[in-house]
Amino acid sequence: MPENDPLEDIPRIEVTIEIGDESLRRDINEDLRIDIDNLDEALIRQPALYAYYASLTQKANLLAENARHEYDKAVNQYATTAREELSEGSKRVTDKQIDSLIKSQPTILALHKRMIIAENNARTLWSLTKALDQKREALAQLCYNRRKEMEHLGLRVSAKPGVAPTREPPIGEGN
């Protein structure tokens, strides 16, 4: 970690998320870090990181949607069964009674918990992907600032990788 690290006062953000059969264990601080002394590496790495998190977000969204579908399906099945069972005595059955019976079922409770975890994972990954959007914007601004500084110093900046900046001759000389 470089001296005077601007992230030193930010707590470590480490996530562990189960996404289907995959397990994401990442140090988010490292993924969001920008080494201003090596902008090239950050620029090269950024699209791959973004694609990685975006693809995991999509997978997590799909799992959350499937979990919600399974939960809703089970609730509807239990509601039908509960209504039939409660109305056998020909007494009036309220939605509140049915809802109470459904939500006390271990299967429903387990499916609800699974759905909440899946939705939380999807939201967490979406937030991390948005943070990478902010990193991209920061990289663009840092590169722009660096280019302006170099131009201010009279250095000609080449767009070719590996070509060092050259000093432009003063106005009126050369060319």
C-alpha positions as CSV (number, residue, x, y, z in Angstrom):
1,M,0.0,0.0,0.0
2,P,1.5,3.4,-1.0
3,E,2.2,6.0,1.7
4,N,-0.5,8.5,2.3
5,D,-3.1,6.1,0.8
6,P,-6.4,8.0,0.3
7,L,-8.2,4.8,1.2
8,E,-6.4,4.1,4.5
9,D,-9.3,5.6,6.6
10,I,-11.9,3.5,4.7
11,P,-12.6,0.2,6.4
12,R,-11.7,-2.9,4.4
13,I,-14.6,-4.1,2.3
14,E,-14.4,-7.8,1.8
15,V,-17.4,-9.7,0.4
16,T,-18.3,-13.4,0.3
17,I,-21.4,-14.1,-1.7
18,E,-22.7,-17.5,-2.8
19,I,-24.1,-17.2,-6.3
20,G,-25.4,-20.6,-7.4
21,D,-22.5,-22.9,-7.4
22,E,-20.0,-20.1,-7.4
23,S,-18.5,-18.3,-4.4
24,L,-17.3,-14.7,-4.8
25,R,-14.7,-13.8,-2.2
26,R,-13.2,-10.4,-3.1
27,D,-11.3,-7.6,-1.4
28,I,-13.4,-4.7,-2.9
29,N,-10.9,-2.1,-1.8
30,E,-8.3,-3.6,-4.1
31,D,-10.8,-3.8,-7.1
32,L,-11.7,-0.1,-6.6
33,R,-8.2,1.1,-5.9
34,I,-6.5,3.4,-8.5
35,D,-2.7,3.5,-8.5
36,I,-2.1,7.0,-9.9
37,D,1.5,6.1,-10.6
38,N,0.3,3.3,-12.9
39,L,-2.9,4.5,-14.7
40,D,-2.2,2.2,-17.7
41,E,-2.6,-0.9,-15.6
42,A,-5.8,0.5,-14.0
43,L,-7.2,1.4,-17.5
44,I,-6.4,-2.1,-18.8
45,R,-7.8,-3.9,-15.8
46,Q,-11.0,-1.8,-15.6
47,P,-13.1,-3.4,-18.4
48,A,-12.3,-6.9,-17.2
49,L,-13.3,-6.1,-13.6
50,Y,-16.5,-4.4,-14.8
51,A,-17.4,-7.4,-17.0
52,Y,-16.7,-9.8,-14.1
53,Y,-19.0,-7.9,-11.7
54,A,-21.7,-7.2,-14.3
55,S,-21.9,-10.9,-15.3
56,L,-22.1,-11.9,-11.6
57,T,-24.8,-9.3,-11.1
58,Q,-26.8,-10.8,-14.0
59,K,-26.4,-14.3,-12.6
60,A,-27.4,-13.1,-9.1
61,N,-30.5,-11.3,-10.6
62,L,-31.6,-14.5,-12.3
63,L,-31.1,-16.5,-9.1
64,A,-33.1,-13.8,-7.1
65,E,-35.9,-13.9,-9.7
66,N,-36.0,-17.8,-9.6
67,A,-36.1,-17.6,-5.7
68,R,-39.0,-15.2,-5.8
69,H,-40.8,-17.4,-8.3
70,E,-40.3,-20.5,-6.2
71,Y,-41.5,-18.6,-3.1
72,D,-44.6,-17.2,-4.8
73,K,-45.4,-20.6,-6.3
74,A,-45.2,-22.3,-2.9
75,V,-47.3,-19.5,-1.2
76,N,-50.0,-19.9,-3.8
77,Q,-50.0,-23.7,-3.4
78,Y,-50.2,-23.4,0.4
79,A,-52.9,-20.7,0.1
80,T,-55.1,-23.0,-1.9
81,T,-54.6,-25.9,0.5
82,A,-55.1,-23.7,3.6
83,R,-58.3,-22.2,2.2
84,E,-59.7,-25.7,1.6
85,E,-58.7,-27.0,5.0
86,L,-59.9,-24.0,7.0
87,S,-63.3,-23.8,5.1
88,E,-64.2,-27.4,5.8
89,G,-66.1,-26.5,8.9
90,S,-68.2,-24.1,6.7
91,K,-67.0,-21.1,8.7
92,R,-65.8,-17.9,7.1
93,V,-62.1,-17.9,6.4
94,T,-60.2,-14.6,6.3
95,D,-57.2,-13.8,4.3
96,K,-55.4,-13.0,7.5
97,Q,-56.0,-16.5,8.8
98,I,-54.7,-18.0,5.6
99,D,-51.7,-15.7,5.5
100,S,-50.8,-16.6,9.1
101,L,-51.1,-20.3,8.4
102,I,-48.9,-20.0,5.2
103,K,-46.2,-17.9,6.9
104,S,-45.8,-20.5,9.7
105,Q,-44.9,-23.3,7.3
106,P,-41.2,-24.3,7.5
107,T,-41.0,-24.7,3.7
108,I,-42.3,-21.2,3.2
109,L,-40.0,-19.7,5.8
110,A,-37.0,-21.5,4.1
111,L,-38.0,-20.2,0.7
112,H,-38.5,-16.7,2.0
113,K,-35.1,-16.7,3.6
114,R,-33.5,-18.0,0.3
115,M,-35.3,-15.3,-1.6
116,I,-34.1,-12.5,0.7
117,I,-30.5,-13.7,0.6
118,A,-30.6,-14.0,-3.3
119,E,-32.1,-10.5,-3.6
120,N,-29.5,-9.1,-1.2
121,N,-26.7,-10.7,-3.2
122,A,-28.1,-9.2,-6.4
123,R,-28.3,-5.7,-4.8
124,T,-24.8,-6.0,-3.3
125,L,-23.3,-6.9,-6.7
126,W,-25.2,-4.2,-8.4
127,S,-23.8,-1.7,-5.9
128,L,-20.3,-3.0,-6.6
129,T,-20.8,-2.6,-10.4
130,K,-22.0,1.0,-9.8
131,A,-18.8,1.6,-7.8
132,L,-16.8,0.4,-10.8
133,D,-18.7,2.9,-13.0
134,Q,-17.5,5.6,-10.6
135,K,-14.0,4.2,-10.8
136,R,-14.2,4.5,-14.6
137,E,-15.2,8.1,-14.3
138,A,-12.4,8.8,-11.9
139,L,-9.9,7.1,-14.3
140,A,-11.1,9.3,-17.2
141,Q,-10.7,12.4,-15.1
142,L,-7.2,11.4,-13.8
143,C,-6.1,10.7,-17.4
144,Y,-7.4,14.0,-18.6
145,N,-5.7,15.8,-15.7
146,R,-2.4,14.0,-16.4
147,R,-2.6,14.9,-20.1
148,K,-3.3,18.6,-19.2
149,E,-0.3,18.7,-16.8
150,M,2.0,17.2,-19.4
151,E,0.8,19.7,-22.0
152,H,1.3,22.5,-19.5
153,L,4.9,21.4,-19.1
154,G,5.3,21.5,-22.8
155,L,5.4,17.7,-23.3
156,R,3.9,16.2,-26.5
157,V,1.8,13.2,-25.5
158,S,1.8,10.2,-27.9
159,A,-1.2,8.0,-28.1
160,K,1.0,5.0,-28.8
161,P,1.7,2.7,-25.9
162,G,5.2,2.7,-24.7
163,V,6.2,6.0,-26.3
164,A,7.5,8.4,-23.8
165,P,6.4,12.0,-23.8
166,T,8.7,14.4,-25.7
167,R,9.3,18.1,-25.1
168,E,7.8,20.4,-27.7
169,P,10.2,23.1,-29.0
170,P,9.3,26.6,-27.8
171,I,7.0,28.5,-30.2
172,G,9.0,29.9,-33.1
173,E,11.8,27.3,-33.0
174,G,11.9,24.2,-35.1
175,N,9.1,23.0,-37.3
